[in-house]
């Protein structure tokens, strides 16, 4: 029989997803701040080169930051709720024989 995940409990799942959304809100604020700071540094060092460079830099930095924070947030959600421990590892069962 497979063990139940703590995320199967609606109360624990609601708390975990609320925590995840809170982390993502903070990371969105940090991302917007870093993108604005990066664009300011680019403008100070290069001047007004091309609007396309600034758009590409903003999208590249923003997408990278948000994707990284989303994946790390999911990792924290999975580990923090005990969901990782509820997984059955068949390879470990074979190694213990």
N, CA, C and O atoms as a Tinker XYZ file with bonds, in Angstrom:
   388  protein
     1  N      0.840000   -1.175000    0.000000    73     2
     2  CA     0.000000    0.000000    0.000000    64     1     3
     3  C      0.886000    1.240000    0.000000    63     2     4     5
     4  O      1.924000    1.267000    0.661000    81     3
     5  N      0.483000    2.242000   -0.727000    73     3     6
     6  CA     1.248000    3.478000   -0.810000    64     5     7
     7  C      0.876000    4.407000    0.345000    63     6     8     9
     8  O     -0.305000    4.560000    0.658000    81     7
     9  N      1.870000    5.027000    0.981000    73     7    10
    10  CA     1.552000    5.971000    2.061000    64     9    11
    11  C      0.899000    7.225000    1.498000    63    10    12    13
    12  O      1.158000    7.621000    0.362000    81    11
    13  N      0.052000    7.840000    2.307000    73    11    14
    14  CA    -0.630000    9.062000    1.881000    64    13    15
    15  C      0.301000   10.250000    2.042000    63    14    16    17
    16  O      1.098000   10.316000    2.979000    81    15
    17  N      0.189000   11.166000    1.131000    73    15    18
    18  CA     0.966000   12.396000    1.181000    64    17    19
    19  C      0.296000   13.379000    2.145000    63    18    20    21
    20  O     -0.932000   13.436000    2.205000    81    19
    21  N      1.070000   14.140000    2.888000    73    19    22
    22  CA     0.463000   15.173000    3.734000    64    21    23
    23  C     -0.305000   16.221000    2.919000    63    22    24    25
    24  O     -1.175000   16.904000    3.459000    81    23
    25  N      0.007000   16.353000    1.640000    73    23    26
    26  CA    -0.731000   17.307000    0.812000    64    25    27
    27  C     -2.124000   16.814000    0.447000    63    26    28    29
    28  O     -2.907000   17.560000   -0.142000    81    27
    29  N     -2.447000   15.561000    0.790000    73    27    30
    30  CA    -3.805000   15.064000    0.581000    64    29    31
    31  C     -4.780000   15.662000    1.589000    63    30    32    33
    32  O     -5.985000   15.698000    1.340000    81    31
    33  N     -4.265000   16.134000    2.731000    73    31    34
    34  CA    -5.098000   16.797000    3.733000    64    33    35
    35  C     -5.381000   18.222000    3.257000    63    34    36    37
    36  O     -4.438000   18.978000    3.023000    81    35
    37  N     -6.657000   18.614000    3.107000    73    35    38
    38  CA    -6.977000   19.941000    2.571000    64    37    39
    39  C     -6.430000   21.101000    3.400000    63    38    40    41
    40  O     -6.028000   22.119000    2.837000    81    39
    41  N     -6.407000   20.966000    4.725000    73    39    42
    42  CA    -5.889000   22.053000    5.564000    64    41    43
    43  C     -4.395000   22.250000    5.365000    63    42    44    45
    44  O     -3.924000   23.377000    5.216000    81    43
    45  N     -3.653000   21.151000    5.365000    73    43    46
    46  CA    -2.206000   21.250000    5.162000    64    45    47
    47  C     -1.887000   21.736000    3.756000    63    46    48    49
    48  O     -0.954000   22.515000    3.565000    81    47
    49  N     -2.648000   21.286000    2.781000    73    47    50
    50  CA    -2.423000   21.718000    1.406000    64    49    51
    51  C     -2.712000   23.207000    1.254000    63    50    52    53
    52  O     -1.968000   23.919000    0.579000    81    51
    53  N     -3.788000   23.681000    1.879000    73    51    54
    54  CA    -4.112000   25.111000    1.793000    64    53    55
    55  C     -3.019000   25.952000    2.433000    63    54    56    57
    56  O     -2.637000   26.992000    1.895000    81    55
    57  N     -2.512000   25.506000    3.586000    73    55    58
    58  CA    -1.432000   26.230000    4.249000    64    57    59
    59  C     -0.165000   26.239000    3.394000    63    58    60    61
    60  O      0.496000   27.269000    3.263000    81    59
    61  N      0.167000   25.081000    2.813000    73    59    62
    62  CA     1.387000   24.978000    1.997000    64    61    63
    63  C      1.286000   25.849000    0.748000    63    62    64    65
    64  O      2.251000   26.527000    0.394000    81    63
    65  N      0.138000   25.844000    0.078000    73    63    66
    66  CA    -0.004000   26.657000   -1.130000    64    65    67
    67  C     -0.053000   28.144000   -0.791000    63    66    68    69
    68  O      0.426000   28.966000   -1.572000    81    67
    69  N     -0.622000   28.502000    0.351000    73    67    70
    70  CA    -0.604000   29.911000    0.768000    64    69    71
    71  C      0.829000   30.370000    1.028000    63    70    72    73
    72  O      1.209000   31.486000    0.674000    81    71
    73  N      1.615000   29.499000    1.647000    73    71    74
    74  CA     3.031000   29.815000    1.883000    64    73    75
    75  C      3.778000   29.957000    0.567000    63    74    76    77
    76  O      4.612000   30.850000    0.418000    81    75
    77  N      3.485000   29.081000   -0.387000    73    75    78
    78  CA     4.114000   29.156000   -1.706000    64    77    79
    79  C      3.761000   30.472000   -2.406000    63    78    80    81
    80  O      4.633000   31.117000   -2.988000    81    79
    81  N      2.489000   30.870000   -2.350000    73    79    82
    82  CA     2.086000   32.132000   -2.970000    64    81    83
    83  C      2.761000   33.322000   -2.291000    63    82    84    85
    84  O      3.127000   34.289000   -2.959000    81    83
    85  N      2.929000   33.257000   -0.964000    73    83    86
    86  CA     3.611000   34.326000   -0.241000    64    85    87
    87  C      5.070000   34.424000   -0.673000    63    86    88    89
    88  O      5.586000   35.524000   -0.871000    81    87
    89  N      5.730000   33.293000   -0.820000    73    87    90
    90  CA     7.122000   33.284000   -1.298000    64    89    91
    91  C      7.189000   33.875000   -2.709000    63    90    92    93
    92  O      8.087000   34.659000   -3.014000    81    91
    93  N      6.241000   33.499000   -3.561000    73    91    94
    94  CA     6.259000   34.000000   -4.936000    64    93    95
    95  C      5.974000   35.499000   -5.000000    63    94    96    97
    96  O      6.517000   36.182000   -5.868000    81    95
    97  N      5.137000   36.028000   -4.108000    73    95    98
    98  CA     4.913000   37.473000   -4.085000    64    97    99
    99  C      6.192000   38.215000   -3.727000    63    98   100   101
   100  O      6.525000   39.222000   -4.352000    81    99
   101  N      6.912000   37.718000   -2.718000    73    99   102
   102  CA     8.180000   38.345000   -2.339000    64   101   103
   103  C      9.199000   38.240000   -3.469000    63   102   104   105
   104  O      9.942000   39.188000   -3.725000    81   103
   105  N      9.237000   37.111000   -4.136000    73   103   106
   106  CA    10.182000   36.942000   -5.232000    64   105   107
   107  C      9.813000   37.818000   -6.429000    63   106   108   109
   108  O     10.700000   38.274000   -7.151000    81   107
   109  N      8.535000   38.056000   -6.647000    73   107   110
   110  CA     8.116000   38.965000   -7.718000    64   109   111
   111  C      8.583000   40.382000   -7.403000    63   110   112   113
   112  O      9.072000   41.084000   -8.287000    81   111
   113  N      8.438000   40.803000   -6.158000    73   111   114
   114  CA     8.911000   42.126000   -5.748000    64   113   115
   115  C     10.423000   42.233000   -5.919000    63   114   116   117
   116  O     10.922000   43.239000   -6.422000    81   115
   117  N     11.146000   41.208000   -5.507000    73   115   118
   118  CA    12.601000   41.198000   -5.660000    64   117   119
   119  C     12.989000   41.210000   -7.138000    63   118   120   121
   120  O     13.933000   41.899000   -7.524000    81   119
   121  N     12.273000   40.458000   -7.959000    73   119   122
   122  CA    12.571000   40.403000   -9.393000    64   121   123
   123  C     12.356000   41.758000  -10.054000    63   122   124   125
   124  O     13.192000   42.206000  -10.838000    81   123
   125  N     11.251000   42.408000   -9.746000    73   123   126
   126  CA    10.983000   43.722000  -10.334000    64   125   127
   127  C     12.065000   44.713000   -9.905000    63   126   128   129
   128  O     12.528000   45.521000  -10.710000    81   127
   129  N     12.464000   44.646000   -8.643000    73   127   130
   130  CA    13.522000   45.535000   -8.153000    64   129   131
   131  C     14.844000   45.265000   -8.864000    63   130   132   133
   132  O     15.527000   46.201000   -9.279000    81   131
   133  N     15.208000   43.993000   -9.007000    73   131   134
   134  CA    16.465000   43.658000   -9.685000    64   133   135
   135  C     16.440000   43.998000  -11.167000    63   134   136   137
   136  O     17.455000   44.429000  -11.715000    81   135
   137  N     15.310000   43.815000  -11.822000    73   135   138
   138  CA    15.209000   44.173000  -13.237000    64   137   139
   139  C     15.364000   45.685000  -13.396000    63   138   140   141
   140  O     16.085000   46.145000  -14.281000    81   139
   141  N     14.693000   46.455000  -12.546000    73   139   142
   142  CA    14.824000   47.914000  -12.620000    64   141   143
   143  C     16.269000   48.344000  -12.352000    63   142   144   145
   144  O     16.799000   49.211000  -13.046000    81   143
   145  N     16.899000   47.742000  -11.351000    73   143   146
   146  CA    18.293000   48.057000  -11.061000    64   145   147
   147  C     19.217000   47.668000  -12.195000    63   146   148   149
   148  O     20.151000   48.404000  -12.512000    81   147
   149  N     18.974000   46.536000  -12.803000    73   147   150
   150  CA    19.803000   46.089000  -13.925000    64   149   151
   151  C     19.654000   47.005000  -15.130000    63   150   152   153
   152  O     20.636000   47.328000  -15.798000    81   151
   153  N     18.426000   47.422000  -15.406000    73   151   154
   154  CA    18.218000   48.337000  -16.523000    64   153   155
   155  C     18.883000   49.685000  -16.258000    63   154   156   157
   156  O     19.408000   50.312000  -17.178000    81   155
   157  N     18.862000   50.124000  -15.017000    73   155   158
   158  CA    19.528000   51.375000  -14.654000    64   157   159
   159  C     21.041000   51.259000  -14.852000    63   158   160   161
   160  O     21.674000   52.171000  -15.384000    81   159
   161  N     21.614000   50.134000  -14.423000    73   159   162
   162  CA    23.059000   49.917000  -14.606000    64   161   163
   163  C     23.404000   49.839000  -16.091000    63   162   164   165
   164  O     24.411000   50.401000  -16.519000    81   163
   165  N     22.589000   49.155000  -16.872000    73   163   166
   166  CA    22.828000   49.092000  -18.320000    64   165   167
   167  C     22.766000   50.479000  -18.956000    63   166   168   169
   168  O     23.597000   50.816000  -19.800000    81   167
   169  N     21.801000   51.265000  -18.559000    73   167   170
   170  CA    21.672000   52.609000  -19.114000    64   169   171
   171  C     22.861000   53.483000  -18.720000    63   170   172   173
   172  O     23.380000   54.242000  -19.538000    81   171
   173  N     23.296000   53.369000  -17.444000    73   171   174
   174  CA    24.438000   54.171000  -16.990000    64   173   175
   175  C     25.731000   53.775000  -17.706000    63   174   176   177
   176  O     26.576000   54.631000  -17.968000    81   175
   177  N     25.894000   52.509000  -18.021000    73   175   178
   178  CA    27.147000   52.074000  -18.638000    64   177   179
   179  C     27.141000   52.184000  -20.164000    63   178   180   181
   180  O     28.196000   52.374000  -20.770000    81   179
   181  N     25.956000   52.065000  -20.796000    73   179   182
   182  CA    25.896000   52.058000  -22.257000    64   181   183
   183  C     25.145000   53.237000  -22.856000    63   182   184   185
   184  O     25.282000   53.501000  -24.050000    81   183
   185  N     24.375000   53.936000  -22.083000    73   183   186
   186  CA    23.537000   54.991000  -22.641000    64   185   187
   187  C     22.328000   54.385000  -23.337000    63   186   188   189
   188  O     22.000000   53.214000  -23.145000    81   187
   189  N     21.678000   55.201000  -24.142000    73   187   190
   190  CA    20.494000   54.724000  -24.856000    64   189   191
   191  C     20.950000   54.052000  -26.151000    63   190   192   193
   192  O     21.127000   54.717000  -27.171000    81   191
   193  N     21.139000   52.738000  -26.104000    73   191   194
   194  CA    21.640000   51.994000  -27.259000    64   193   195
   195  C     20.476000   51.627000  -28.170000    63   194   196   197
   196  O     20.308000   52.212000  -29.240000    81   195
   197  N     19.701000   50.689000  -27.755000    73   195   198
   198  CA    18.538000   50.235000  -28.510000    64   197   199
   199  C     17.502000   49.758000  -27.499000    63   198   200   201
   200  O     17.839000   49.117000  -26.503000    81   199
   201  N     16.255000   50.073000  -27.764000    73   199   202
   202  CA    15.194000   49.651000  -26.854000    64   201   203
   203  C     15.095000   48.135000  -26.802000    63   202   204   205
   204  O     14.666000   47.569000  -25.796000    81   203
   205  N     15.494000   47.474000  -27.894000    73   203   206
   206  CA    15.419000   46.019000  -27.943000    64   205   207
   207  C     16.386000   45.366000  -26.950000    63   206   208   209
   208  O     16.093000   44.306000  -26.397000    81   207
   209  N     17.535000   46.002000  -26.728000    73   207   210
   210  CA    18.480000   45.452000  -25.748000    64   209   211
   211  C     17.893000   45.513000  -24.342000    63   210   212   213
   212  O     18.047000   44.578000  -23.555000    81   211
   213  N     17.228000   46.603000  -24.037000    73   211   214
   214  CA    16.632000   46.747000  -22.705000    64   213   215
   215  C     15.453000   45.801000  -22.509000    63   214   216   217
   216  O     15.272000   45.249000  -21.423000    81   215
   217  N     14.657000   45.615000  -23.549000    73   215   218
   218  CA    13.540000   44.665000  -23.469000    64   217   219
   219  C     14.067000   43.243000  -23.283000    63   218   220   221
   220  O     13.561000   42.488000  -22.453000    81   219
   221  N     15.086000   42.888000  -24.062000    73   219   222
   222  CA    15.648000   41.536000  -23.956000    64   221   223
   223  C     16.279000   41.312000  -22.584000    63   222   224   225
   224  O     16.125000   40.241000  -21.996000    81   223
   225  N     16.986000   42.312000  -22.076000    73   223   226
   226  CA    17.606000   42.177000  -20.754000    64   225   227
   227  C     16.536000   42.034000  -19.666000    63   226   228   229
   228  O     16.658000   41.196000  -18.772000    81   227
   229  N     15.493000   42.857000  -19.750000    73   227   230
   230  CA    14.424000   42.798000  -18.745000    64   229   231
   231  C     13.709000   41.447000  -18.795000    63   230   232   233
   232  O     13.451000   40.845000  -17.752000    81   231
   233  N     13.392000   40.973000  -19.987000    73   231   234
   234  CA    12.710000   39.675000  -20.103000    64   233   235
   235  C     13.612000   38.528000  -19.673000    63   234   236   237
   236  O     13.159000   37.601000  -19.002000    81   235
   237  N     14.879000   38.583000  -20.051000    73   235   238
   238  CA    15.806000   37.508000  -19.684000    64   237   239
   239  C     16.020000   37.420000  -18.186000    63   238   240   241
   240  O     15.944000   36.337000  -17.605000    81   239
   241  N     16.284000   38.548000  -17.565000    73   239   242
   242  CA    16.501000   38.562000  -16.109000    64   241   243
   243  C     15.223000   38.190000  -15.381000    63   242   244   245
   244  O     15.247000   37.385000  -14.450000    81   243
   245  N     14.090000   38.780000  -15.807000    73   243   246
   246  CA    12.810000   38.513000  -15.140000    64   245   247
   247  C     12.385000   37.067000  -15.259000    63   246   248   249
   248  O     11.986000   36.452000  -14.271000    81   247
   249  N     12.467000   36.515000  -16.468000    73   247   250
   250  CA    12.061000   35.125000  -16.675000    64   249   251
   251  C     12.953000   34.173000  -15.884000    63   250   252   253
   252  O     12.464000   33.228000  -15.265000    81   251
   253  N     14.257000   34.422000  -15.907000    73   251   254
   254  CA    15.178000   33.556000  -15.177000    64   253   255
   255  C     14.912000   33.595000  -13.682000    63   254   256   257
   256  O     14.868000   32.553000  -13.028000    81   255
   257  N     14.734000   34.789000  -13.143000    73   255   258
   258  CA    14.478000   34.926000  -11.701000    64   257   259
   259  C     13.163000   34.256000  -11.299000    63   258   260   261
   260  O     13.115000   33.529000  -10.307000    81   259
   261  N     12.097000   34.496000  -12.066000    73   259   262
   262  CA    10.795000   33.936000  -11.696000    64   261   263
   263  C     10.745000   32.427000  -11.870000    63   262   264   265
   264  O     10.144000   31.733000  -11.050000    81   263
   265  N     11.366000   31.907000  -12.921000    73   263   266
   266  CA    11.385000   30.453000  -13.113000    64   265   267
   267  C     12.185000   29.780000  -12.002000    63   266   268   269
   268  O     11.763000   28.761000  -11.455000    81   267
   269  N     13.338000   30.353000  -11.672000    73   267   270
   270  CA    14.155000   29.788000  -10.598000    64   269   271
   271  C     13.421000   29.830000   -9.271000    63   270   272   273
   272  O     13.431000   28.847000   -8.530000    81   271
   273  N     12.788000   30.947000   -8.959000    73   271   274
   274  CA    12.082000   31.039000   -7.680000    64   273   275
   275  C     10.858000   30.130000   -7.648000    63   274   276   277
   276  O     10.533000   29.589000   -6.591000    81   275
   277  N     10.173000   29.946000   -8.771000    73   275   278
   278  CA     9.018000   29.038000   -8.799000    64   277   279
   279  C      9.455000   27.599000   -8.542000    63   278   280   281
   280  O      8.818000   26.880000   -7.772000    81   279
   281  N     10.539000   27.181000   -9.187000    73   279   282
   282  CA    11.011000   25.812000   -8.991000    64   281   283
   283  C     11.551000   25.596000   -7.573000    63   282   284   285
   284  O     11.299000   24.553000   -6.969000    81   283
   285  N     12.281000   26.564000   -7.046000    73   283   286
   286  CA    12.778000   26.445000   -5.674000    64   285   287
   287  C     11.616000   26.469000   -4.677000    63   286   288   289
   288  O     11.640000   25.757000   -3.674000    81   287
   289  N     10.606000   27.285000   -4.955000    73   287   290
   290  CA     9.426000   27.318000   -4.087000    64   289   291
   291  C      8.707000   25.983000   -4.066000    63   290   292   293
   292  O      8.258000   25.538000   -3.010000    81   291
   293  N      8.592000   25.336000   -5.224000    73   291   294
   294  CA     7.972000   24.008000   -5.274000    64   293   295
   295  C      8.814000   22.981000   -4.530000    63   294   296   297
   296  O      8.276000   22.069000   -3.902000    81   295
   297  N     10.126000   23.127000   -4.600000    73   295   298
   298  CA    11.010000   22.239000   -3.849000    64   297   299
   299  C     10.795000   22.412000   -2.345000    63   298   300   301
   300  O     10.715000   21.428000   -1.609000    81   299
   301  N     10.701000   23.660000   -1.893000    73   299   302
   302  CA    10.444000   23.921000   -0.475000    64   301   303
   303  C      9.068000   23.412000   -0.064000    63   302   304   305
   304  O      8.905000   22.889000    1.038000    81   303
   305  N      8.076000   23.561000   -0.940000    73   303   306
   306  CA     6.732000   23.078000   -0.646000    64   305   307
   307  C      6.741000   21.569000   -0.480000    63   306   308   309
   308  O      6.157000   21.044000    0.468000    81   307
   309  N      7.392000   20.876000   -1.384000    73   307   310
   310  CA     7.436000   19.417000   -1.342000    64   309   311
   311  C      8.192000   18.917000   -0.114000    63   310   312   313
   312  O      7.749000   17.984000    0.556000    81   311
   313  N      9.320000   19.533000    0.174000    73   311   314
   314  CA    10.131000   19.096000    1.302000    64   313   315
   315  C      9.517000   19.515000    2.638000    63   314   316   317
   316  O      9.529000   18.747000    3.600000    81   315
   317  N      8.985000   20.725000    2.693000    73   315   318
   318  CA     8.461000   21.253000    3.951000    64   317   319
   319  C      7.194000   20.575000    4.438000    63   318   320   321
   320  O      6.931000   20.550000    5.640000    81   319
   321  N      6.403000   20.022000    3.524000    73   319   322
   322  CA     5.159000   19.376000    3.932000    64   321   323
   323  C      5.338000   17.899000    4.238000    63   322   324   325
   324  O      4.431000   17.274000    4.789000    81   323
   325  N      6.475000   17.329000    3.897000    73   323   326
   326  CA     6.678000   15.904000    4.108000    64   325   327
   327  C      6.252000   15.065000    2.926000    63   326   328   329
   328  O      6.209000   13.838000    3.012000    81   327
   329  N      5.939000   15.718000    1.826000    73   327   330
   330  CA     5.516000   14.991000    0.626000    64   329   331
   331  C      6.647000   14.112000    0.095000    63   330   332   333
   332  O      6.393000   13.031000   -0.437000    81   331
   333  N      7.882000   14.563000    0.235000    73   331   334
   334  CA     9.026000   13.781000   -0.257000    64   333   335
   335  C      9.161000   12.451000    0.476000    63   334   336   337
   336  O      9.548000   11.448000   -0.123000    81   335
   337  N      8.844000   12.439000    1.761000    73   335   338
   338  CA     8.990000   11.209000    2.546000    64   337   339
   339  C      7.880000   10.204000    2.266000    63   338   340   341
   340  O      8.006000    9.033000    2.626000    81   339
   341  N      6.791000   10.641000    1.628000    73   339   342
   342  CA     5.672000    9.724000    1.376000    64   341   343
   343  C      5.827000    8.951000    0.070000    63   342   344   345
   344  O      4.948000    8.170000   -0.296000    81   343
   345  N      6.923000    9.159000   -0.626000    73   343   346
   346  CA     7.153000    8.480000   -1.899000    64   345   347
   347  C      7.784000    7.117000   -1.641000    63   346   348   349
   348  O      8.688000    6.989000   -0.815000    81   347
   349  N      7.303000    6.103000   -2.351000    73   347   350
   350  CA     7.844000    4.756000   -2.240000    64   349   351
   351  C      8.979000    4.616000   -3.254000    63   350   352   353
   352  O      8.781000    4.824000   -4.451000    81   351
   353  N     10.158000    4.266000   -2.768000    73   351   354
   354  CA    11.328000    4.104000   -3.626000    64   353   355
   355  C     11.589000    2.614000   -3.807000    63   354   356   357
   356  O     12.105000    1.953000   -2.905000    81   355
   357  N     11.236000    2.097000   -4.957000    73   355   358
   358  CA    11.402000    0.663000   -5.221000    64   357   359
   359  C     12.867000    0.281000   -5.328000    63   358   360   361
   360  O     13.236000   -0.846000   -4.997000    81   359
   361  N     13.713000    1.204000   -5.785000    73   359   362
   362  CA    15.138000    0.906000   -5.887000    64   361   363
   363  C     15.780000    0.710000   -4.507000    63   362   364   365
   364  O     16.652000   -0.139000   -4.324000    81   363
   365  N     15.324000    1.518000   -3.543000    73   363   366
   366  CA    15.867000    1.354000   -2.189000    64   365   367
   367  C     15.417000    0.044000   -1.570000    63   366   368   369
   368  O     16.170000   -0.566000   -0.811000    81   367
   369  N     14.219000   -0.397000   -1.874000    73   367   370
   370  CA    13.750000   -1.685000   -1.377000    64   369   371
   371  C     14.610000   -2.818000   -1.936000    63   370   372   373
   372  O     14.920000   -3.776000   -1.228000    81   371
   373  N     14.994000   -2.705000   -3.213000    73   371   374
   374  CA    15.826000   -3.734000   -3.813000    64   373   375
   375  C     17.234000   -3.706000   -3.234000    63   374   376   377
   376  O     17.847000   -4.762000   -3.076000    81   375
   377  N     17.763000   -2.532000   -2.914000    73   375   378
   378  CA    19.099000   -2.431000   -2.340000    64   377   379
   379  C     19.150000   -2.976000   -0.915000    63   378   380   381
   380  O     20.194000   -3.461000   -0.480000    81   379
   381  N     18.052000   -2.902000   -0.193000    73   379   382
   382  CA    18.009000   -3.379000    1.193000    64   381   383
   383  C     17.840000   -4.887000    1.290000    63   382   384   385
   384  O     17.950000   -5.431000    2.389000    81   383
   385  N     17.582000   -5.576000    0.209000    73   383   386
   386  CA    17.402000   -7.032000    0.254000    64   385   387
   387  C     18.695000   -7.744000    0.457000    63   386   388
   388  O     18.720000   -8.973000    0.518000    81   387
